[in-house]
């Protein structure tokens, strides 16, 4: 049986060769060129694919912070198996890559798995790969992590520290603490986008490019009116050395500020004060998500104390 198979295979090869030689020279050139292109694609490494994919996303207009996160994941993959052909990567390789980083939290592993999957999906679209190996990888389970918020006293302390030592940051704090904007969104916000008692932030400045528009609460309007009196931009896009100044001010205030706790505070207190519909509109989230994460986080008394935080 083995000899018969070998004979048939040899005959098939001879038949293909004969057909190729019968082709006009121009057609032979096309076939050879196609073979060379496909062979070149087959040899592309993970490192090369990562660079091409990242440049493609940059040309498509992805934001710089997104490109930075994707680039970090691609560089980690390159360090693990950069010289390996993308077609040689399997699900076990991806599992090994994730497992090799014990310092990564489950959430970080899940995010990096998504970035890796985006790379191989891009390779599929470019006909460089037949199947995305990440489809065979078990998604890391991310445990539920309760949000952390600031006390009313802590919020007052941060605002007072900013007023006394770095008032240029008050516009930023107002937009996040009382408007629910994300840090990046607050930094992009300009005075022209807060007029007539409404905030209207274009999709190009918001997460997932979802336009943000809502009627400002009396508290947010009061803080922005006080800030506008100084003739400043509402956000912090023009505040030099923003990140270092923000860290220094928080340290000076003596208040512990966990990641995203400024926005989490706004969602928790406002959910108690204004309800899910208004708060969801401001935070650009769903009512279900708000109730899952922020319901019963604060008492009515604390919510009332938050509502009384006004500029003096």
Buried (B, 14 or more C-beta within 10 A) or exposed (E): EEEEEEEEEEEEEEEEEEEEEEEEEEEEEEEEEEEEEEEEBEEBBBBBBBBBBBEEBBEEEEBEEEBEBBBEBBBBBBEBBBEBBBBEBEBEBBBEBBEEEEEBEBEBBBBBBEBBBBBBBBBEEBEBBEEBBBEEBEEBEEEEEEBBBBBBEBBBBBBEBBBEEBEBBBBBBBBBBBBBBBBBBBBBBEBEBBEEEEBEBEEEBBBEEEEBEBEBBEBBBBBBEBBBEEEBBBBBBEBEEBEEBBEEBBEBBEBEBEEBBBBBBBBBBBBBBBEBEBBBBBBBBEBEEBBEBBEEBBEEEBBBBBBEBEBE
